[in-house]
Amino acid sequence: MITCIPELLTPEETARLRALSKNVEYESGTATAGKHIHNIKNNLQM
């Protein structure tokens, strides 16, 4: 579920996070999935 929170970050903070996210390695989200959802969780995370 995605929840939008208006004005949580400034445009400058958002730009900085987007820039940082381009230079990191992502791994499978199954690394932090519980045993009941390990086989259905399908995402990447930093």
C-alpha positions in Angstrom: 0.0 0.0 0.0 1.3 3.5 -0.9 0.3 6.4 1.3 0.9 9.9 0.0 1.8 12.6 2.6 1.8 16.0 1.0 4.7 18.3 1.6 6.6 15.7 3.7 9.8 16.6 1.9 10.9 19.7 0.1 11.5 19.6 -3.6 15.3 19.8 -2.9 15.1 16.9 -0.5 13.2 14.8 -3.0 15.8 15.6 -5.7 18.6 14.6 -3.4 17.0 11.3 -2.6 16.4 10.6 -6.2 20.0 11.3 -7.1 21.2 9.1 -4.3 19.0 6.2 -5.3 20.7 6.1 -8.7 24.1 5.2 -7.1 23.2 2.4 -4.7 22.9 -1.3 -5.2 19.5 -2.9 -4.7 18.8 -6.4 -3.5 15.8 -8.6 -3.5 13.1 -7.8 -1.0 12.8 -11.4 -0.1 15.9 -10.9 2.2 13.6 -9.2 4.7 10.4 -11.1 4.0 8.8 -13.3 6.7 8.5 -17.0 6.1 4.8 -16.7 5.1 5.4 -14.2 2.3 8.9 -15.1 1.2 7.7 -16.8 -2.0 5.4 -13.9 -3.0 7.3 -10.8 -2.1 8.7 -9.3 -5.2 10.5 -6.0 -4.8 14.0 -4.4 -4.7 15.3 -2.5 -1.7 18.4 -0.6 -0.8 
